[in-house]
Amino acid sequence: DRRNRSRTKPVPIYYYNKYMGGVDHQDQLNAYYPSHNKTVRWYKKLEIHFIQLMVLNFHLLHK
């Protein structure tokens, strides 16, 4: 029966799931402080996003 057979995950999927937890957590923390505005140009949004990532990483390192 095909449904009862156990399957192994492909190696890239395993590593993706293993290391995405930190990224998901960082995205969740950044969601508390939205920086996007419809009137802001895309490159400014990108700049603000990277600044927020740097501030968050600094905070997590020195926590």
N, CA, C and O atoms as a printed pandas DataFrame, in Angstrom:
     atom_number atom_name residue_name chain_id  residue_number  x_coord  y_coord  z_coord
0              1         N          ASP        A               1    0.845   -1.176    0.000
1              2        CA          ASP        A               1    0.000    0.000    0.000
2              3         C          ASP        A               1    0.895    1.245    0.000
3              4         O          ASP        A               1    1.795    1.360    0.832
4              5         N          ARG        A               2    0.654    2.164   -0.918
5              6        CA          ARG        A               2    1.499    3.349   -1.080
6              7         C          ARG        A               2    1.370    4.334    0.076
7              8         O          ARG        A               2    2.329    5.039    0.389
8              9         N          ARG        A               3    0.232    4.396    0.700
9             10        CA          ARG        A               3    0.021    5.384    1.762
10            11         C          ARG        A               3    0.785    5.047    3.034
11            12         O          ARG        A               3    1.117    5.953    3.800
12            13         N          ASN        A               4    1.063    3.817    3.276
13            14        CA          ASN        A               4    1.723    3.413    4.520
14            15         C          ASN        A               4    3.243    3.379    4.408
15            16         O          ASN        A               4    3.930    3.125    5.398
16            17         N          ARG        A               5    3.766    3.628    3.234
17            18        CA          ARG        A               5    5.212    3.621    3.047
18            19         C          ARG        A               5    5.818    4.911    3.581
19            20         O          ARG        A               5    5.289    5.995    3.335
20            21         N          SER        A               6    6.910    4.803    4.301
21            22        CA          SER        A               6    7.565    6.025    4.781
22            23         C          SER        A               6    8.490    6.548    3.687
23            24         O          SER        A               6    9.096    5.779    2.941
24            25         N          ARG        A               7    8.584    7.858    3.613
25            26        CA          ARG        A               7    9.421    8.490    2.600
26            27         C          ARG        A               7   10.412    9.406    3.291
27            28         O          ARG        A               7   10.127    9.976    4.345
28            29         N          THR        A               8   11.562    9.537    2.690
29            30        CA          THR        A               8   12.550   10.470    3.217
30            31         C          THR        A               8   12.479   11.766    2.421
31            32         O          THR        A               8   12.155   11.771    1.233
32            33         N          LYS        A               9   12.786   12.854    3.099
33            34        CA          LYS        A               9   12.792   14.153    2.437
34            35         C          LYS        A               9   14.051   14.277    1.594
35            36         O          LYS        A               9   15.094   13.732    1.956
36            37         N          PRO        A              10   13.968   14.978    0.488
37            38        CA          PRO        A              10   15.201   15.287   -0.248
38            39         C          PRO        A              10   16.112   16.163    0.618
39            40         O          PRO        A              10   15.633   16.944    1.440
40            41         N          VAL        A              11   17.393   16.030    0.431
41            42        CA          VAL        A              11   18.374   16.730    1.260
42            43         C          VAL        A              11   18.192   18.250    1.222
43            44         O          VAL        A              11   18.241   18.874    2.282
44            45         N          PRO        A              12   17.985   18.881    0.054
45            46        CA          PRO        A              12   17.794   20.345    0.074
46            47         C          PRO        A              12   16.577   20.777    0.894
47            48         O          PRO        A              12   16.622   21.814    1.555
48            49         N          ILE        A              13   15.508   20.011    0.861
49            50        CA          ILE        A              13   14.311   20.337    1.638
50            51         C          ILE        A              13   14.613   20.230    3.127
51            52         O          ILE        A              13   14.164   21.060    3.917
52            53         N          TYR        A              14   15.367   19.215    3.507
53            54        CA          TYR        A              14   15.739   19.037    4.910
54            55         C          TYR        A              14   16.517   20.254    5.423
55            56         O          TYR        A              14   16.202   20.793    6.484
56            57         N          TYR        A              15   17.541   20.688    4.661
57            58        CA          TYR        A              15   18.349   21.825    5.098
58            59         C          TYR        A              15   17.568   23.128    5.055
59            60         O          TYR        A              15   17.770   23.995    5.906
60            61         N          TYR        A              16   16.683   23.282    4.085
61            62        CA          TYR        A              16   15.843   24.479    4.023
62            63         C          TYR        A              16   14.996   24.584    5.285
63            64         O          TYR        A              16   14.952   25.641    5.915
64            65         N          ASN        A              17   14.331   23.510    5.656
65            66        CA          ASN        A              17   13.484   23.516    6.849
66            67         C          ASN        A              17   14.305   23.686    8.121
67            68         O          ASN        A              17   13.848   24.305    9.082
68            69         N          LYS        A              18   15.513   23.139    8.125
69            70        CA          LYS        A              18   16.359   23.213    9.312
70            71         C          LYS        A              18   16.797   24.649    9.604
71            72         O          LYS        A              18   16.835   25.058   10.765
72            73         N          TYR        A              19   17.127   25.415    8.563
73            74        CA          TYR        A              19   17.692   26.744    8.764
74            75         C          TYR        A              19   16.710   27.884    8.538
75            76         O          TYR        A              19   17.094   29.039    8.723
76            77         N          MET        A              20   15.482   27.630    8.154
77            78        CA          MET        A              20   14.524   28.702    7.912
78            79         C          MET        A              20   13.871   29.209    9.190
79            80         O          MET        A              20   13.225   30.257    9.169
80            81         N          GLY        A              21   14.016   28.511   10.279
81            82        CA          GLY        A              21   13.394   28.942   11.530
82            83         C          GLY        A              21   13.845   30.325   11.966
83            84         O          GLY        A              21   13.029   31.132   12.410
84            85         N          GLY        A              22   15.136   30.608   11.844
85            86        CA          GLY        A              22   15.650   31.918   12.220
86            87         C          GLY        A              22   15.134   33.020   11.321
87            88         O          GLY        A              22   14.844   34.122   11.785
88            89         N          VAL        A              23   15.019   32.730   10.047
89            90        CA          VAL        A              23   14.509   33.726    9.104
90            91         C          VAL        A              23   13.041   34.000    9.380
91            92         O          VAL        A              23   12.609   35.153    9.354
92            93         N          ASP        A              24   12.274   32.957    9.642
93            94        CA          ASP        A              24   10.859   33.146    9.959
94            95         C          ASP        A              24   10.688   33.983   11.222
95            96         O          ASP        A              24    9.815   34.848   11.288
96            97         N          HIS        A              25   11.522   33.723   12.217
97            98        CA          HIS        A              25   11.453   34.480   13.467
98            99         C          HIS        A              25   11.803   35.945   13.217
99           100         O          HIS        A              25   11.161   36.841   13.764
100          101         N          GLN        A              26   12.815   36.186   12.396
101          102        CA          GLN        A              26   13.219   37.555   12.092
102          103         C          GLN        A              26   12.118   38.281   11.321
103          104         O          GLN        A              26   11.853   39.454   11.586
104          105         N          ASP        A              27   11.481   37.610   10.381
105          106        CA          ASP        A              27   10.367   38.215    9.649
106          107         C          ASP        A              27    9.214   38.551   10.588
107          108         O          ASP        A              27    8.562   39.585   10.437
108          109         N          GLN        A              28    8.970   37.685   11.546
109          110        CA          GLN        A              28    7.896   37.937   12.506
110          111         C          GLN        A              28    8.213   39.169   13.353
111          112         O          GLN        A              28    7.337   40.003   13.585
112          113         N          LEU        A              29    9.448   39.287   13.811
113          114        CA          LEU        A              29    9.825   40.446   14.619
114          115         C          LEU        A              29    9.779   41.737   13.806
115          116         O          LEU        A              29    9.398   42.781   14.335
116          117         N          ASN        A              30   10.157   41.684   12.536
117          118        CA          ASN        A              30   10.102   42.875   11.688
118          119         C          ASN        A              30    8.677   43.265   11.357
119          120         O          ASN        A              30    8.423   44.429   11.049
120          121         N          ALA        A              31    7.754   42.347   11.408
121          122        CA          ALA        A              31    6.361   42.649   11.078
122          123         C          ALA        A              31    5.723   43.567   12.118
123          124         O          ALA        A              31    4.720   44.222   11.832
124          125         N          TYR        A              32    6.290   43.620   13.309
125          126        CA          TYR        A              32    5.747   44.493   14.341
126          127         C          TYR        A              32    5.978   45.967   14.023
127          128         O          TYR        A              32    5.266   46.830   14.537
128          129         N          TYR        A              33    6.958   46.259   13.186
129          130        CA          TYR        A              33    7.300   47.638   12.841
130          131         C          TYR        A              33    7.252   47.812   11.328
131          132         O          TYR        A              33    8.296   47.845   10.677
132          133         N          PRO        A              34    6.066   47.922   10.769
133          134        CA          PRO        A              34    5.973   48.033    9.304
134          135         C          PRO        A              34    6.597   49.336    8.816
135          136         O          PRO        A              34    6.393   50.399    9.402
136          137         N          SER        A              35    7.351   49.232    7.747
137          138        CA          SER        A              35    8.045   50.407    7.221
138          139         C          SER        A              35    7.593   50.752    5.812
139          140         O          SER        A              35    8.107   51.695    5.212
140          141         N          HIS        A              36    6.658   50.016    5.288
141          142        CA          HIS        A              36    6.273   50.254    3.903
142          143         C          HIS        A              36    5.161   51.296    3.816
143          144         O          HIS        A              36    4.215   51.307    4.604
144          145         N          ASN        A              37    5.313   52.138    2.859
145          146        CA          ASN        A              37    4.345   53.171    2.560
146          147         C          ASN        A              37    4.105   53.142    1.057
147          148         O          ASN        A              37    5.036   52.870    0.298
148          149         N          LYS        A              38    2.912   53.407    0.617
149          150        CA          LYS        A              38    2.664   53.392   -0.820
150          151         C          LYS        A              38    3.357   54.551   -1.522
151          152         O          LYS        A              38    3.646   54.471   -2.716
152          153         N          THR        A              39    3.625   55.620   -0.796
153          154        CA          THR        A              39    4.233   56.790   -1.417
154          155         C          THR        A              39    5.750   56.716   -1.472
155          156         O          THR        A              39    6.380   57.550   -2.123
156          157         N          VAL        A              40    6.348   55.746   -0.810
157          158        CA          VAL        A              40    7.801   55.625   -0.783
158          159         C          VAL        A              40    8.252   54.796   -1.983
159          160         O          VAL        A              40    7.645   53.775   -2.305
160          161         N          ARG        A              41    9.302   55.236   -2.629
161          162        CA          ARG        A              41    9.824   54.513   -3.786
162          163         C          ARG        A              41   10.408   53.172   -3.356
163          164         O          ARG        A              41   10.772   52.983   -2.195
164          165         N          TRP        A              42   10.493   52.235   -4.315
165          166        CA          TRP        A              42   10.891   50.865   -3.998
166          167         C          TRP        A              42   12.287   50.797   -3.401
167          168         O          TRP        A              42   12.522   50.006   -2.487
168          169         N          TYR        A              43   13.217   51.605   -3.891
169          170        CA          TYR        A              43   14.581   51.535   -3.372
170          171         C          TYR        A              43   14.663   52.070   -1.943
171          172         O          TYR        A              43   15.510   51.632   -1.165
172          173         N          LYS        A              44   13.792   53.010   -1.597
173          174        CA          LYS        A              44   13.745   53.493   -0.211
174          175         C          LYS        A              44   13.172   52.420    0.709
175          176         O          LYS        A              44   13.634   52.251    1.837
176          177         N          LYS        A              45   12.161   51.693    0.223
177          178        CA          LYS        A              45   11.594   50.593    1.015
178          179         C          LYS        A              45   12.652   49.536    1.280
179          180         O          LYS        A              45   12.758   49.010    2.388
180          181         N          LEU        A              46   13.438   49.229    0.246
181          182        CA          LEU        A              46   14.495   48.234    0.388
182          183         C          LEU        A              46   15.554   48.711    1.382
183          184         O          LEU        A              46   16.027   47.938    2.215
184          185         N          GLU        A              47   15.915   49.977    1.288
185          186        CA          GLU        A              47   16.890   50.546    2.213
186          187         C          GLU        A              47   16.381   50.500    3.655
187          188         O          GLU        A              47   17.118   50.114    4.562
188          189         N          ILE        A              48   15.142   50.886    3.864
189          190        CA          ILE        A              48   14.555   50.862    5.206
190          191         C          ILE        A              48   14.482   49.433    5.733
191          192         O          ILE        A              48   14.732   49.189    6.913
192          193         N          HIS        A              49   14.140   48.490    4.858
193          194        CA          HIS        A              49   14.054   47.084    5.266
194          195         C          HIS        A              49   15.419   46.581    5.737
195          196         O          HIS        A              49   15.509   45.921    6.772
196          197         N          PHE        A              50   16.484   46.888    4.985
197          198        CA          PHE        A              50   17.817   46.432    5.377
198          199         C          PHE        A              50   18.288   47.101    6.666
199          200         O          PHE        A              50   18.968   46.474    7.479
200          201         N          ILE        A              51   17.937   48.352    6.854
201          202        CA          ILE        A              51   18.290   49.026    8.109
202          203         C          ILE        A              51   17.573   48.361    9.280
203          204         O          ILE        A              51   18.165   48.155   10.340
204          205         N          GLN        A              52   16.302   48.028    9.086
205          206        CA          GLN        A              52   15.567   47.334   10.147
206          207         C          GLN        A              52   16.183   45.971   10.444
207          208         O          GLN        A              52   16.267   45.572   11.606
208          209         N          LEU        A              53   16.615   45.251    9.405
209          210        CA          LEU        A              53   17.268   43.958    9.629
210          211         C          LEU        A              53   18.558   44.126   10.420
211          212         O          LEU        A              53   18.845   43.336   11.319
212          213         N          MET        A              54   19.332   45.149   10.088
213          214        CA          MET        A              54   20.579   45.382   10.821
214          215         C          MET        A              54   20.312   45.725   12.282
215          216         O          MET        A              54   20.998   45.224   13.173
216          217         N          VAL        A              55   19.329   46.566   12.527
217          218        CA          VAL        A              55   18.993   46.939   13.904
218          219         C          VAL        A              55   18.510   45.720   14.682
219          220         O          VAL        A              55   18.891   45.524   15.836
220          221         N          LEU        A              56   17.676   44.907   14.053
221          222        CA          LEU        A              56   17.176   43.708   14.722
222          223         C          LEU        A              56   18.308   42.728   15.016
223          224         O          LEU        A              56   18.371   42.170   16.111
224          225         N          ASN        A              57   19.205   42.512   14.048
225          226        CA          ASN        A              57   20.340   41.616   14.279
226          227         C          ASN        A              57   21.231   42.135   15.400
227          228         O          ASN        A              57   21.699   41.360   16.234
228          229         N          PHE        A              58   21.465   43.438   15.421
229          230        CA          PHE        A              58   22.268   44.026   16.489
230          231         C          PHE        A              58   21.607   43.803   17.844
231          232         O          PHE        A              58   22.271   43.460   18.822
232          233         N          HIS        A              59   20.307   44.000   17.888
233          234        CA          HIS        A              59   19.569   43.802   19.138
234          235         C          HIS        A              59   19.651   42.344   19.594
235          236         O          HIS        A              59   19.872   42.075   20.775
236          237         N          LEU        A              60   19.475   41.409   18.668
237          238        CA          LEU        A              60   19.505   39.992   19.035
238          239         C          LEU        A              60   20.901   39.545   19.459
239          240         O          LEU        A              60   21.035   38.681   20.325
240          241         N          LEU        A              61   21.935   40.121   18.863
241          242        CA          LEU        A              61   23.303   39.767   19.250
242          243         C          LEU        A              61   23.660   40.278   20.643
243          244         O          LEU        A              61   24.402   39.622   21.374
244          245         N          HIS        A              62   23.140   41.432   21.007
245          246        CA          HIS        A              62   23.490   42.041   22.286
246          247         C          HIS        A              62   22.417   41.872   23.345
247          248         O          HIS        A              62   22.428   42.574   24.357
248          249         N          LYS        A              63   21.523   40.981   23.135
249          250        CA          LYS        A              63   20.431   40.731   24.070
250          251         C          LYS        A              63   20.922   39.995   25.293
251          252         O          LYS        A              63   20.135   39.699   26.193
